[in-house]
Amino acid sequence: MKTVQSIERALDVLLVFTHQEPELGIVEICRRLGLSKGTGHRLVYTLMSRGFLSQNKQNGKYTLGPKAFELGSLAMSQMEIRKVAHPFLEDLTRLTGETTHLVIQESMEVLYLDKVDSPRAIRMSSFIGQRMPLHCTAVGKVLLSELPEEEVRSICRIKGMKQATARTITSVEQLLVELQKVAEQGYALDDEENEVGLRCIAAPVRDYSQKIIAAISVSAPVMRMNGEMVPKVAEMVKETANKISYQMGFRRT
């Protein structure tokens, strides 16, 4: 498959900066990449306009901008959070005897970063890298719970609200009411909304800025996750999520 040359060139410009040389002038950039000065200026100007490069006004040289830092930090946090969260997921699985997951939101969907399987024969079938809808999963509701209403509406409009079971929420208004409940109680419940016979309980993982960056969950067949067990498991999930959040720098104010 052919690549897009203009994107390759723009990425080359970003990659020319190193720890040893974090600041470069336009002549240096063009010389190292074999670009004409005109092409180099256009690429640098475009990257600056999107926040990927910044210019030192004193000497006219360029450095990586805040957007590059933001993307790098996001990538690092996703790699770090899996490493941090895994032992806590193992503990939660030992406590509950059920399958646990770590997920993030990616491209307006749930993305499974990690899981620890239940030792029991009957358990949730899932895999790392799997994607699920936001509107009908407990983890998805958690990830949506503190987003602005307009953003929630936009996601639902773009991705749709497919009915997976008879219990699936398919109305944006109803989902907004549910998200308010999730925010207030600190956890979300998927009560056979994505898969018949399966209940999931999820809670938010936050970082130093108090932003929700991920969610963890416990998933189990309804015959084991009955009405009596839901509040007990919810407390365990919330407590575990709080422990992971603490490791990620979250502190209550």
Residue pairs with C-beta under 8 A, 6 or more apart in sequence:
9 33
9 35
9 39
9 43
10 43
10 46
10 47
12 33
13 29
13 33
13 40
13 43
13 44
13 47
13 53
14 47
14 52
14 53
14 64
14 68
16 24
16 29
16 32
16 33
17 23
17 24
17 63
17 64
22 63
22 64
23 56
23 59
23 61
23 62
23 63
24 32
24 61
24 62
25 59
25 60
25 61
25 62
26 37
26 40
26 41
26 44
26 60
26 62
27 37
29 35
29 40
29 44
29 62
30 36
30 37
30 39
30 40
33 40
35 43
44 53
44 62
47 53
47 65
48 54
48 55
48 62
48 65
50 67
51 65
51 66
51 67
51 68
52 64
52 65
52 67
52 68
53 62
53 63
53 64
53 65
53 68
54 62
54 63
54 64
54 65
54 66
55 61
55 62
55 63
56 62
56 63
77 207
77 213
77 248
78 104
78 113
80 248
81 102
81 104
81 113
81 205
81 213
81 214
81 244
81 248
82 102
82 113
82 114
84 244
84 247
84 248
85 102
85 114
85 205
85 214
85 216
85 244
86 102
86 114
86 116
88 216
88 240
88 243
88 244
89 100
89 101
89 102
89 114
89 115
89 116
89 216
89 240
90 100
90 116
91 240
92 100
92 116
92 216
92 218
92 236
92 237
92 240
93 99
93 100
93 116
93 117
93 118
93 119
95 236
96 218
96 220
96 233
96 236
97 118
97 119
97 120
97 224
98 118
98 120
98 123
98 218
98 219
98 220
98 224
98 225
98 233
99 115
99 116
99 117
99 118
99 123
99 124
99 126
99 218
99 219
99 220
100 115
100 116
100 216
100 217
100 218
100 219
101 112
101 114
101 115
101 126
101 139
101 216
101 217
101 219
102 112
102 113
102 114
102 115
102 205
102 214
102 215
102 216
103 110
103 111
103 112
103 113
103 139
103 143
103 214
103 215
103 216
103 217
104 110
104 111
104 113
104 143
104 213
104 214
104 215
105 111
105 134
105 140
105 143
106 131
108 134
108 155
108 158
108 159
109 131
109 132
109 133
109 134
109 159
110 131
110 132
110 133
110 134
110 137
110 139
110 140
110 143
111 129
111 130
111 131
112 126
112 127
112 128
112 129
112 130
112 131
112 132
113 128
113 214
114 128
115 126
115 127
115 128
117 123
118 124
118 220
122 221
123 219
123 220
123 221
124 195
124 198
124 200
124 219
124 220
126 219
132 139
132 140
132 194
133 140
133 159
133 161
133 162
133 164
133 194
134 140
134 141
134 143
134 144
134 155
134 159
135 141
135 144
135 156
135 159
135 161
135 168
135 169
135 175
136 161
136 162
136 164
136 165
136 168
136 169
136 190
136 193
136 194
137 190
137 193
137 194
137 200
137 202
138 187
138 188
138 189
138 190
138 200
138 201
138 202
138 215
138 217
139 188
139 200
139 202
139 215
139 216
139 217
141 175
141 178
141 179
141 182
141 188
141 190
141 202
142 182
142 187
142 188
142 202
142 203
142 204
142 212
142 215
143 204
143 212
143 214
143 215
144 152
144 155
144 175
144 179
145 179
145 182
145 183
145 188
145 204
145 212
146 183
146 204
146 211
146 212
147 155
149 176
152 172
152 175
152 176
152 179
153 172
156 172
156 175
161 168
161 169
161 170
161 171
161 172
161 175
162 168
162 170
163 170
164 193
164 194
164 195
165 192
165 193
165 194
165 195
165 196
167 191
167 192
167 193
168 193
168 194
169 175
169 178
169 193
178 188
182 188
185 234
186 203
186 204
186 238
187 201
187 202
187 203
187 234
187 237
187 238
188 201
188 202
188 203
188 215
189 199
189 200
189 201
189 230
189 234
190 198
190 199
190 200
190 201
190 202
191 199
192 198
192 199
192 222
194 200
197 221
197 222
197 223
198 219
198 220
198 221
198 222
199 219
199 220
199 221
199 222
199 225
199 230
200 217
200 218
200 219
200 220
201 217
201 218
201 225
201 230
201 233
201 234
201 237
202 215
202 216
202 217
202 218
202 237
203 215
203 216
203 217
203 234
203 237
203 238
203 240
203 241
203 242
204 212
204 214
204 215
204 241
204 245
205 212
205 213
205 214
205 215
205 216
205 241
205 244
205 245
205 248
206 212
206 213
206 245
206 248
206 250
207 213
207 245
207 248
207 249
207 250
208 248
208 249
208 250
208 251
210 250
210 253
213 248
214 244
215 241
216 237
216 240
216 241
216 244
217 237
218 225
218 233
218 236
218 237
220 233
225 233
